[in-house]
Amino acid sequence: MTSWRRSYLWQIVSKEVDAMKKKFGMFLFILLASVGTVYASTNSAQTLSLWYEKSFKEKSEQVGAETATALIRMLNENRMLVKEMNEALLTAVTSHLDKMTGDTKSGIEEYKSSIMQDINTTQYELQKDSFEEYVINRKIEEEIELEFESMLDEILNE
């Protein structure tokens, strides 16, 4: 419960307590002013006691109802706040997920395009040369490599 809500409830309760103090003060004044009458008639004491009990009960019920109403209002406000926060969080998560999914899809598409381009290039090069020419070129490349290695070996061993 937030501090301003506690403060609000405390103000309500304080006002009611102050009102009850005033009523109790008036009650004491009336009681002291009419001490002789009260002693003279026991029925009036009982009537006064019943009046006090009834007044106290009514005020207590009124304070309880106001407190319950304030609590219900605060709970509804909290419920709305939580609902708004959930909606904002859901929106943020959804937008982040959409962005990440889009980035991943575009990365996959770029990689796919790159692989397809490499395949097409290789296919084109293979179509240019026949397989026999390819084997001959590989053999020539291997012979050149061997000769180069032997020349290096001779130079380095001198």
GUGU-581914 format. One record per atom (N, C-alpha, C): residue in three letters; atom name; x, y, z. Coordinates in steps of 0.02 Angstrom, whole numbers. Example, Ala and Ser with C-alpha at 12.3 -4.5 7.8 and 13.67 -1.06 7.14 Angstrom:
2
+------+------+--------+--------+--------+
! rest ! atom !      x !      y !      z !
+------+------+--------+--------+--------+
!  ALA !    N !    660 !   -284 !    390 !
!  ALA !   CA !    615 !   -225 !    390 !
!  ALA !    C !    660 !   -165 !    390 !
!  SER !    N !    642 !   -112 !    354 !
!  SER !   CA !    684 !    -53 !    357 !
!  SER !    C !    645 !      2 !    394 !
+------+------+--------+--------+--------+
//
This chain:
158
+------+------+--------+--------+--------+
! rest ! atom !      x !      y !      z !
+------+------+--------+--------+--------+
!  MET !    N !     43 !    -58 !      0 !
!  MET !   CA !      0 !      0 !      0 !
!  MET !    C !     45 !     61 !      0 !
!  THR !    N !     30 !    108 !    -44 !
!  THR !   CA !     73 !    167 !    -49 !
!  THR !    C !     61 !    214 !     10 !
!  SER !    N !    109 !    258 !     21 !
!  SER !   CA !    106 !    302 !     79 !
!  SER !    C !     48 !    351 !     74 !
!  TRP !    N !     33 !    376 !     13 !
!  TRP !   CA !    -22 !    424 !      8 !
!  TRP !    C !    -89 !    391 !     22 !
!  ARG !    N !    -95 !    327 !      7 !
!  ARG !   CA !   -157 !    291 !     22 !
!  ARG !    C !   -164 !    281 !     97 !
!  ARG !    N !   -108 !    263 !    129 !
!  ARG !   CA !   -110 !    255 !    201 !
!  ARG !    C !   -128 !    322 !    233 !
!  SER !    N !    -97 !    374 !    207 !
!  SER !   CA !   -110 !    442 !    233 !
!  SER !    C !   -184 !    460 !    225 !
!  TYR !    N !   -211 !    442 !    167 !
!  TYR !   CA !   -282 !    457 !    153 !
!  TYR !    C !   -327 !    420 !    203 !
!  LEU !    N !   -313 !    355 !    213 !
!  LEU !   CA !   -352 !    315 !    260 !
!  LEU !    C !   -344 !    343 !    331 !
!  TRP !    N !   -283 !    363 !    348 !
!  TRP !   CA !   -270 !    390 !    414 !
!  TRP !    C !   -309 !    454 !    425 !
!  GLN !    N !   -314 !    496 !    372 !
!  GLN !   CA !   -352 !    558 !    377 !
!  GLN !    C !   -425 !    543 !    390 !
!  ILE !    N !   -452 !    494 !    354 !
!  ILE !   CA !   -522 !    476 !    363 !
!  ILE !    C !   -534 !    452 !    435 !
!  VAL !    N !   -491 !    407 !    458 !
!  VAL !   CA !   -499 !    380 !    525 !
!  VAL !    C !   -489 !    436 !    577 !
!  SER !    N !   -440 !    480 !    566 !
!  SER !   CA !   -428 !    535 !    613 !
!  SER !    C !   -488 !    581 !    618 !
!  LYS !    N !   -519 !    596 !    562 !
!  LYS !   CA !   -579 !    639 !    563 !
!  LYS !    C !   -635 !    607 !    603 !
!  GLU !    N !   -643 !    543 !    592 !
!  GLU !   CA !   -696 !    508 !    628 !
!  GLU !    C !   -682 !    505 !    703 !
!  VAL !    N !   -619 !    495 !    720 !
!  VAL !   CA !   -600 !    493 !    791 !
!  VAL !    C !   -611 !    562 !    822 !
!  ASP !    N !   -591 !    614 !    785 !
!  ASP !   CA !   -602 !    682 !    811 !
!  ASP !    C !   -676 !    696 !    822 !
!  ALA !    N !   -717 !    674 !    774 !
!  ALA !   CA !   -789 !    684 !    781 !
!  ALA !    C !   -816 !    645 !    841 !
!  MET !    N !   -790 !    585 !    850 !
!  MET !   CA !   -813 !    545 !    908 !
!  MET !    C !   -790 !    577 !    974 !
!  LYS !    N !   -730 !    606 !    974 !
!  LYS !   CA !   -706 !    640 !   1035 !
!  LYS !    C !   -752 !    699 !   1052 !
!  LYS !    N !   -772 !    736 !   1001 !
!  LYS !   CA !   -817 !    793 !   1013 !
!  LYS !    C !   -883 !    769 !   1041 !
!  LYS !    N !   -908 !    716 !   1009 !
!  LYS !   CA !   -972 !    689 !   1034 !
!  LYS !    C !   -966 !    663 !   1105 !
!  PHE !    N !   -909 !    631 !   1118 !
!  PHE !   CA !   -899 !    605 !   1185 !
!  PHE !    C !   -892 !    662 !   1235 !
!  GLY !    N !   -858 !    716 !   1214 !
!  GLY !   CA !   -852 !    775 !   1257 !
!  GLY !    C !   -920 !    806 !   1271 !
!  MET !    N !   -962 !    810 !   1219 !
!  MET !   CA !  -1029 !    836 !   1229 !
!  MET !    C !  -1068 !    790 !   1275 !
!  PHE !    N !  -1058 !    725 !   1265 !
!  PHE !   CA !  -1092 !    676 !   1307 !
!  PHE !    C !  -1073 !    686 !   1380 !
!  LEU !    N !  -1007 !    695 !   1393 !
!  LEU !   CA !   -985 !    705 !   1462 !
!  LEU !    C !  -1013 !    770 !   1491 !
!  PHE !    N !  -1014 !    821 !   1450 !
!  PHE !   CA !  -1042 !    885 !   1474 !
!  PHE !    C !  -1115 !    876 !   1493 !
!  ILE !    N !  -1153 !    844 !   1449 !
!  ILE !   CA !  -1224 !    833 !   1464 !
!  ILE !    C !  -1231 !    788 !   1525 !
!  LEU !    N !  -1189 !    739 !   1529 !
!  LEU !   CA !  -1191 !    693 !   1586 !
!  LEU !    C !  -1178 !    729 !   1651 !
!  LEU !    N !  -1126 !    770 !   1652 !
!  LEU !   CA !  -1109 !    807 !   1713 !
!  LEU !    C !  -1161 !    860 !   1730 !
!  ALA !    N !  -1189 !    890 !   1678 !
!  ALA !   CA !  -1241 !    941 !   1690 !
!  ALA !    C !  -1305 !    911 !   1718 !
!  SER !    N !  -1316 !    849 !   1701 !
!  SER !   CA !  -1379 !    819 !   1723 !
!  SER !    C !  -1368 !    762 !   1773 !
!  VAL !    N !  -1316 !    768 !   1814 !
!  VAL !   CA !  -1301 !    716 !   1863 !
!  VAL !    C !  -1359 !    706 !   1911 !
!  GLY !    N !  -1389 !    759 !   1932 !
!  GLY !   CA !  -1445 !    753 !   1980 !
!  GLY !    C !  -1503 !    717 !   1949 !
!  THR !    N !  -1519 !    730 !   1887 !
!  THR !   CA !  -1575 !    697 !   1854 !
!  THR !    C !  -1561 !    623 !   1844 !
!  VAL !    N !  -1499 !    608 !   1828 !
!  VAL !   CA !  -1481 !    538 !   1815 !
!  VAL !    C !  -1488 !    498 !   1880 !
!  TYR !    N !  -1464 !    527 !   1935 !
!  TYR !   CA !  -1470 !    491 !   1998 !
!  TYR !    C !  -1543 !    484 !   2019 !
!  ALA !    N !  -1583 !    532 !   2000 !
!  ALA !   CA !  -1653 !    529 !   2020 !
!  ALA !    C !  -1691 !    477 !   1981 !
!  SER !    N !  -1671 !    465 !   1922 !
!  SER !   CA !  -1708 !    417 !   1881 !
!  SER !    C !  -1659 !    367 !   1850 !
!  THR !    N !  -1664 !    305 !   1868 !
!  THR !   CA !  -1620 !    254 !   1840 !
!  THR !    C !  -1639 !    238 !   1768 !
!  ASN !    N !  -1699 !    250 !   1748 !
!  ASN !   CA !  -1721 !    237 !   1680 !
!  ASN !    C !  -1686 !    283 !   1631 !
!  SER !    N !  -1673 !    345 !   1650 !
!  SER !   CA !  -1639 !    392 !   1605 !
!  SER !    C !  -1566 !    370 !   1594 !
!  ALA !    N !  -1534 !    340 !   1644 !
!  ALA !   CA !  -1466 !    315 !   1636 !
!  ALA !    C !  -1464 !    259 !   1585 !
!  GLN !    N !  -1514 !    217 !   1590 !
!  GLN !   CA !  -1517 !    162 !   1542 !
!  GLN !    C !  -1530 !    188 !   1472 !
!  THR !    N !  -1573 !    238 !   1467 !
!  THR !   CA !  -1588 !    269 !   1402 !
!  THR !    C !  -1525 !    301 !   1374 !
!  LEU !    N !  -1489 !    337 !   1415 !
!  LEU !   CA !  -1428 !    370 !   1393 !
!  LEU !    C !  -1375 !    318 !   1372 !
!  SER !    N !  -1370 !    264 !   1408 !
!  SER !   CA !  -1323 !    211 !   1391 !
!  SER !    C !  -1341 !    180 !   1324 !
!  LEU !    N !  -1405 !    167 !   1314 !
!  LEU !   CA !  -1428 !    139 !   1250 !
!  LEU !    C !  -1414 !    188 !   1192 !
!  TRP !    N !  -1426 !    253 !   1205 !
!  TRP !   CA !  -1413 !    303 !   1154 !
!  TRP !    C !  -1338 !    303 !   1135 !
!  TYR !    N !  -1295 !    301 !   1186 !
!  TYR !   CA !  -1223 !    302 !   1174 !
!  TYR !    C !  -1202 !    240 !   1134 !
!  GLU !    N !  -1226 !    182 !   1153 !
!  GLU !   CA !  -1209 !    120 !   1118 !
!  GLU !    C !  -1232 !    122 !   1046 !
!  LYS !    N !  -1293 !    147 !   1035 !
!  LYS !   CA !  -1320 !    153 !    968 !
!  LYS !    C !  -1279 !    202 !    925 !
!  SER !    N !  -1261 !    260 !    954 !
!  SER !   CA !  -1221 !    309 !    918 !
!  SER !    C !  -1152 !    281 !    901 !
!  PHE !    N !  -1121 !    249 !    949 !
!  PHE !   CA !  -1055 !    220 !    937 !
!  PHE !    C !  -1058 !    167 !    883 !
!  LYS !    N !  -1108 !    124 !    885 !
!  LYS !   CA !  -1116 !     71 !    835 !
!  LYS !    C !  -1126 !    101 !    766 !
!  GLU !    N !  -1169 !    152 !    760 !
!  GLU !   CA !  -1181 !    184 !    695 !
!  GLU !    C !  -1117 !    215 !    667 !
!  LYS !    N !  -1080 !    250 !    709 !
!  LYS !   CA !  -1018 !    282 !    687 !
!  LYS !    C !   -967 !    229 !    667 !
!  SER !    N !   -962 !    176 !    706 !
!  SER !   CA !   -915 !    123 !    691 !
!  SER !    C !   -931 !     91 !    624 !
!  GLU !    N !   -995 !     79 !    611 !
!  GLU !   CA !  -1016 !     51 !    547 !
!  GLU !    C !  -1001 !     99 !    490 !
!  GLN !    N !  -1011 !    163 !    502 !
!  GLN !   CA !   -998 !    213 !    450 !
!  GLN !    C !   -923 !    215 !    434 !
!  VAL !    N !   -881 !    215 !    485 !
!  VAL !   CA !   -808 !    216 !    475 !
!  VAL !    C !   -787 !    152 !    439 !
!  GLY !    N !   -814 !     96 !    458 !
!  GLY !   CA !   -798 !     32 !    426 !
!  GLY !    C !   -818 !     32 !    353 !
!  ALA !    N !   -877 !     59 !    338 !
!  ALA !   CA !   -900 !     61 !    268 !
!  ALA !    C !   -856 !    107 !    226 !
!  GLU !    N !   -837 !    165 !    254 !
!  GLU !   CA !   -793 !    211 !    217 !
!  GLU !    C !   -725 !    180 !    206 !
!  THR !    N !   -699 !    146 !    256 !
!  THR !   CA !   -634 !    114 !    250 !
!  THR !    C !   -637 !     59 !    197 !
!  ALA !    N !   -689 !     18 !    199 !
!  ALA !   CA !   -697 !    -35 !    149 !
!  ALA !    C !   -702 !     -6 !     79 !
!  THR !    N !   -740 !     48 !     72 !
!  THR !   CA !   -748 !     80 !      6 !
!  THR !    C !   -680 !    106 !    -19 !
!  ALA !    N !   -642 !    137 !     25 !
!  ALA !   CA !   -576 !    163 !      5 !
!  ALA !    C !   -530 !    106 !    -14 !
!  LEU !    N !   -532 !     51 !     24 !
!  LEU !   CA !   -489 !     -7 !      7 !
!  LEU !    C !   -509 !    -37 !    -60 !
!  ILE !    N !   -573 !    -44 !    -72 !
!  ILE !   CA !   -596 !    -71 !   -136 !
!  ILE !    C !   -574 !    -26 !   -194 !
!  ARG !    N !   -579 !     39 !   -185 !
!  ARG !   CA !   -559 !     86 !   -237 !
!  ARG !    C !   -484 !     79 !   -250 !
!  MET !    N !   -444 !     74 !   -197 !
!  MET !   CA !   -372 !     67 !   -206 !
!  MET !    C !   -354 !      1 !   -240 !
!  LEU !    N !   -389 !    -53 !   -222 !
!  LEU !   CA !   -376 !   -117 !   -254 !
!  LEU !    C !   -393 !   -114 !   -328 !
!  ASN !    N !   -447 !    -80 !   -346 !
!  ASN !   CA !   -464 !    -73 !   -416 !
!  ASN !    C !   -412 !    -32 !   -454 !
!  GLU !    N !   -387 !     21 !   -422 !
!  GLU !   CA !   -334 !     61 !   -453 !
!  GLU !    C !   -271 !     19 !   -463 !
!  ASN !    N !   -254 !    -20 !   -413 !
!  ASN !   CA !   -195 !    -63 !   -419 !
!  ASN !    C !   -204 !   -115 !   -474 !
!  ARG !    N !   -263 !   -143 !   -479 !
!  ARG !   CA !   -277 !   -192 !   -531 !
!  ARG !    C !   -269 !   -161 !   -600 !
!  MET !    N !   -293 !   -100 !   -609 !
!  MET !   CA !   -287 !    -66 !   -673 !
!  MET !    C !   -213 !    -51 !   -688 !
!  LEU !    N !   -176 !    -31 !   -637 !
!  LEU !   CA !   -105 !    -16 !   -646 !
!  LEU !    C !    -67 !    -79 !   -668 !
!  VAL !    N !    -80 !   -134 !   -636 !
!  VAL !   CA !    -48 !   -197 !   -653 !
!  VAL !    C !    -67 !   -218 !   -724 !
!  LYS !    N !   -129 !   -209 !   -742 !
!  LYS !   CA !   -152 !   -226 !   -810 !
!  LYS !    C !   -116 !   -183 !   -862 !
!  GLU !    N !   -109 !   -118 !   -849 !
!  GLU !   CA !    -74 !    -74 !   -896 !
!  GLU !    C !      0 !    -94 !   -901 !
!  MET !    N !     30 !   -111 !   -845 !
!  MET !   CA !    100 !   -131 !   -846 !
!  MET !    C !    109 !   -196 !   -885 !
!  ASN !    N !     63 !   -243 !   -877 !
!  ASN !   CA !     66 !   -306 !   -914 !
!  ASN !    C !     60 !   -294 !   -989 !
!  GLU !    N !     15 !   -249 !  -1008 !
!  GLU !   CA !      6 !   -234 !  -1079 !
!  GLU !    C !     68 !   -200 !  -1108 !
!  ALA !    N !     98 !   -154 !  -1070 !
!  ALA !   CA !    159 !   -121 !  -1094 !
!  ALA !    C !    216 !   -171 !  -1100 !
!  LEU !    N !    222 !   -216 !  -1052 !
!  LEU !   CA !    274 !   -267 !  -1054 !
!  LEU !    C !    264 !   -314 !  -1113 !
!  LEU !    N !    202 !   -335 !  -1125 !
!  LEU !   CA !    187 !   -379 !  -1181 !
!  LEU !    C !    204 !   -345 !  -1247 !
!  THR !    N !    189 !   -281 !  -1253 !
!  THR !   CA !    205 !   -244 !  -1314 !
!  THR !    C !    280 !   -240 !  -1324 !
!  ALA !    N !    317 !   -226 !  -1271 !
!  ALA !   CA !    390 !   -221 !  -1276 !
!  ALA !    C !    421 !   -288 !  -1296 !
!  VAL !    N !    397 !   -342 !  -1264 !
!  VAL !   CA !    424 !   -409 !  -1279 !
!  VAL !    C !    407 !   -428 !  -1351 !
!  THR !    N !    346 !   -414 !  -1373 !
!  THR !   CA !    326 !   -431 !  -1441 !
!  THR !    C !    367 !   -393 !  -1492 !
!  SER !    N !    377 !   -328 !  -1481 !
!  SER !   CA !    416 !   -290 !  -1529 !
!  SER !    C !    489 !   -314 !  -1531 !
!  HIS !    N !    517 !   -330 !  -1472 !
!  HIS !   CA !    586 !   -356 !  -1470 !
!  HIS !    C !    590 !   -424 !  -1507 !
!  LEU !    N !    542 !   -466 !  -1495 !
!  LEU !   CA !    540 !   -532 !  -1528 !
!  LEU !    C !    534 !   -524 !  -1603 !
!  ASP !    N !    490 !   -479 !  -1625 !
!  ASP !   CA !    482 !   -466 !  -1697 !
!  ASP !    C !    547 !   -441 !  -1728 !
!  LYS !    N !    581 !   -396 !  -1693 !
!  LYS !   CA !    645 !   -369 !  -1718 !
!  LYS !    C !    696 !   -424 !  -1723 !
!  MET !    N !    703 !   -465 !  -1670 !
!  MET !   CA !    752 !   -518 !  -1670 !
!  MET !    C !    736 !   -570 !  -1724 !
!  THR !    N !    673 !   -586 !  -1733 !
!  THR !   CA !    652 !   -634 !  -1784 !
!  THR !    C !    669 !   -607 !  -1853 !
!  GLY !    N !    654 !   -543 !  -1863 !
!  GLY !   CA !    670 !   -511 !  -1927 !
!  GLY !    C !    744 !   -511 !  -1942 !
!  ASP !    N !    785 !   -495 !  -1890 !
!  ASP !   CA !    857 !   -496 !  -1899 !
!  ASP !    C !    882 !   -566 !  -1916 !
!  THR !    N !    855 !   -615 !  -1882 !
!  THR !   CA !    876 !   -685 !  -1894 !
!  THR !    C !    856 !   -707 !  -1964 !
!  LYS !    N !    795 !   -690 !  -1984 !
!  LYS !   CA !    772 !   -709 !  -2051 !
!  LYS !    C !    815 !   -675 !  -2105 !
!  SER !    N !    831 !   -611 !  -2095 !
!  SER !   CA !    871 !   -577 !  -2146 !
!  SER !    C !    941 !   -607 !  -2148 !
!  GLY !    N !    969 !   -625 !  -2090 !
!  GLY !   CA !   1035 !   -657 !  -2088 !
!  GLY !    C !   1035 !   -724 !  -2124 !
!  ILE !    N !    982 !   -762 !  -2113 !
!  ILE !   CA !    976 !   -827 !  -2147 !
!  ILE !    C !    969 !   -817 !  -2222 !
!  GLU !    N !    931 !   -768 !  -2242 !
!  GLU !   CA !    921 !   -754 !  -2314 !
!  GLU !    C !    987 !   -733 !  -2346 !
!  GLU !    N !   1026 !   -691 !  -2311 !
!  GLU !   CA !   1091 !   -670 !  -2338 !
!  GLU !    C !   1138 !   -729 !  -2345 !
!  TYR !    N !   1139 !   -771 !  -2294 !
!  TYR !   CA !   1182 !   -831 !  -2297 !
!  TYR !    C !   1160 !   -877 !  -2353 !
!  LYS !    N !   1096 !   -886 !  -2361 !
!  LYS !   CA !   1068 !   -928 !  -2414 !
!  LYS !    C !   1088 !   -900 !  -2482 !
!  SER !    N !   1082 !   -834 !  -2490 !
!  SER !   CA !   1100 !   -802 !  -2554 !
!  SER !    C !   1173 !   -812 !  -2569 !
!  SER !    N !   1215 !   -804 !  -2517 !
!  SER !   CA !   1287 !   -813 !  -2525 !
!  SER !    C !   1303 !   -885 !  -2547 !
!  ILE !    N !   1274 !   -934 !  -2514 !
!  ILE !   CA !   1285 !  -1004 !  -2531 !
!  ILE !    C !   1261 !  -1018 !  -2602 !
!  MET !    N !   1202 !   -992 !  -2619 !
!  MET !   CA !   1175 !  -1003 !  -2687 !
!  MET !    C !   1221 !   -971 !  -2740 !
!  GLN !    N !   1248 !   -913 !  -2724 !
!  GLN !   CA !   1294 !   -880 !  -2771 !
!  GLN !    C !   1357 !   -922 !  -2779 !
!  ASP !    N !   1384 !   -948 !  -2724 !
!  ASP !   CA !   1443 !   -991 !  -2728 !
!  ASP !    C !   1429 !  -1054 !  -2768 !
!  ILE !    N !   1371 !  -1084 !  -2757 !
!  ILE !   CA !   1352 !  -1144 !  -2795 !
!  ILE !    C !   1347 !  -1128 !  -2870 !
!  ASN !    N !   1314 !  -1072 !  -2885 !
!  ASN !   CA !   1306 !  -1053 !  -2956 !
!  ASN !    C !   1374 !  -1039 !  -2988 !
!  THR !    N !   1419 !  -1006 !  -2951 !
!  THR !   CA !   1486 !   -993 !  -2977 !
!  THR !    C !   1523 !  -1057 !  -2990 !
!  THR !    N !   1522 !  -1102 !  -2943 !
!  THR !   CA !   1555 !  -1167 !  -2950 !
!  THR !    C !   1525 !  -1206 !  -3008 !
!  GLN !    N !   1459 !  -1205 !  -3013 !
!  GLN !   CA !   1425 !  -1241 !  -3068 !
!  GLN !    C !   1446 !  -1211 !  -3135 !
!  TYR !    N !   1451 !  -1146 !  -3139 !
!  TYR !   CA !   1471 !  -1113 !  -3201 !
!  TYR !    C !   1542 !  -1131 !  -3219 !
!  GLU !    N !   1587 !  -1130 !  -3169 !
!  GLU !   CA !   1657 !  -1148 !  -3182 !
!  GLU !    C !   1664 !  -1220 !  -3204 !
!  LEU !    N !   1624 !  -1264 !  -3172 !
!  LEU !   CA !   1627 !  -1334 !  -3190 !
!  LEU !    C !   1599 !  -1346 !  -3260 !
!  GLN !    N !   1550 !  -1307 !  -3279 !
!  GLN !   CA !   1521 !  -1314 !  -3346 !
!  GLN !    C !   1570 !  -1288 !  -3399 !
!  LYS !    N !   1611 !  -1239 !  -3380 !
!  LYS !   CA !   1660 !  -1212 !  -3427 !
!  LYS !    C !   1711 !  -1265 !  -3446 !
!  ASP !    N !   1735 !  -1299 !  -3397 !
!  ASP !   CA !   1786 !  -1350 !  -3408 !
!  ASP !    C !   1754 !  -1419 !  -3406 !
!  SER !    N !   1782 !  -1461 !  -3446 !
!  SER !   CA !   1759 !  -1530 !  -3442 !
!  SER !    C !   1795 !  -1562 !  -3383 !
!  PHE !    N !   1772 !  -1619 !  -3362 !
!  PHE !   CA !   1801 !  -1653 !  -3305 !
!  PHE !    C !   1873 !  -1674 !  -3320 !
!  GLU !    N !   1885 !  -1696 !  -3381 !
!  GLU !   CA !   1952 !  -1718 !  -3400 !
!  GLU !    C !   2001 !  -1659 !  -3396 !
!  GLU !    N !   1979 !  -1601 !  -3419 !
!  GLU !   CA !   2022 !  -1542 !  -3415 !
!  GLU !    C !   2035 !  -1525 !  -3341 !
!  TYR !    N !   1986 !  -1532 !  -3301 !
!  TYR !   CA !   1993 !  -1518 !  -3230 !
!  TYR !    C !   2046 !  -1563 !  -3198 !
!  VAL !    N !   2042 !  -1629 !  -3215 !
!  VAL !   CA !   2090 !  -1677 !  -3188 !
!  VAL !    C !   2161 !  -1659 !  -3213 !
!  ILE !    N !   2168 !  -1642 !  -3276 !
!  ILE !   CA !   2233 !  -1625 !  -3305 !
!  ILE !    C !   2260 !  -1562 !  -3269 !
!  ASN !    N !   2217 !  -1511 !  -3261 !
!  ASN !   CA !   2239 !  -1450 !  -3226 !
!  ASN !    C !   2261 !  -1464 !  -3155 !
!  ARG !    N !   2226 !  -1508 !  -3120 !
!  ARG !   CA !   2245 !  -1526 !  -3052 !
!  ARG !    C !   2313 !  -1561 !  -3051 !
!  LYS !    N !   2323 !  -1605 !  -3100 !
!  LYS !   CA !   2387 !  -1641 !  -3103 !
!  LYS !    C !   2444 !  -1592 !  -3117 !
!  ILE !    N !   2431 !  -1544 !  -3162 !
!  ILE !   CA !   2482 !  -1495 !  -3178 !
!  ILE !    C !   2497 !  -1453 !  -3116 !
!  GLU !    N !   2446 !  -1434 !  -3081 !
!  GLU !   CA !   2455 !  -1394 !  -3020 !
!  GLU !    C !   2495 !  -1434 !  -2968 !
!  GLU !    N !   2482 !  -1498 !  -2962 !
!  GLU !   CA !   2519 !  -1540 !  -2915 !
!  GLU !    C !   2592 !  -1546 !  -2936 !
!  GLU !    N !   2605 !  -1555 !  -3001 !
!  GLU !   CA !   2674 !  -1560 !  -3026 !
!  GLU !    C !   2712 !  -1495 !  -3013 !
!  ILE !    N !   2678 !  -1438 !  -3025 !
!  ILE !   CA !   2710 !  -1374 !  -3013 !
!  ILE !    C !   2727 !  -1367 !  -2939 !
!  GLU !    N !   2682 !  -1387 !  -2896 !
!  GLU !   CA !   2694 !  -1383 !  -2824 !
!  GLU !    C !   2753 !  -1427 !  -2804 !
!  LEU !    N !   2757 !  -1488 !  -2831 !
!  LEU !   CA !   2812 !  -1533 !  -2814 !
!  LEU !    C !   2879 !  -1504 !  -2838 !
!  GLU !    N !   2880 !  -1478 !  -2898 !
!  GLU !   CA !   2942 !  -1449 !  -2924 !
!  GLU !    C !   2962 !  -1388 !  -2883 !
!  PHE !    N !   2915 !  -1348 !  -2864 !
!  PHE !   CA !   2929 !  -1289 !  -2823 !
!  PHE !    C !   2958 !  -1310 !  -2756 !
!  GLU !    N !   2930 !  -1362 !  -2727 !
!  GLU !   CA !   2955 !  -1387 !  -2663 !
!  GLU !    C !   3026 !  -1414 !  -2670 !
!  SER !    N !   3039 !  -1450 !  -2723 !
!  SER !   CA !   3107 !  -1477 !  -2733 !
!  SER !    C !   3158 !  -1421 !  -2744 !
!  MET !    N !   3137 !  -1369 !  -2782 !
!  MET !   CA !   3182 !  -1312 !  -2792 !
!  MET !    C !   3196 !  -1277 !  -2726 !
!  LEU !    N !   3147 !  -1268 !  -2687 !
!  LEU !   CA !   3156 !  -1237 !  -2621 !
!  LEU !    C !   3202 !  -1279 !  -2578 !
!  ASP !    N !   3190 !  -1344 !  -2581 !
!  ASP !   CA !   3231 !  -1389 !  -2541 !
!  ASP !    C !   3305 !  -1384 !  -2562 !
!  GLU !    N !   3318 !  -1381 !  -2628 !
!  GLU !   CA !   3387 !  -1375 !  -2653 !
!  GLU !    C !   3417 !  -1309 !  -2631 !
!  ILE !    N !   3378 !  -1255 !  -2636 !
!  ILE !   CA !   3405 !  -1190 !  -2618 !
!  ILE !    C !   3420 !  -1187 !  -2543 !
!  LEU !    N !   3377 !  -1213 !  -2505 !
!  LEU !   CA !   3385 !  -1210 !  -2432 !
!  LEU !    C !   3441 !  -1257 !  -2407 !
!  ASN !    N !   3453 !  -1312 !  -2443 !
!  ASN !   CA !   3503 !  -1361 !  -2422 !
!  ASN !    C !   3574 !  -1339 !  -2442 !
!  GLU !    N !   3582 !  -1292 !  -2485 !
!  GLU !   CA !   3647 !  -1269 !  -2506 !
!  GLU !    C !   3685 !  -1234 !  -2453 !
+------+------+--------+--------+--------+
//
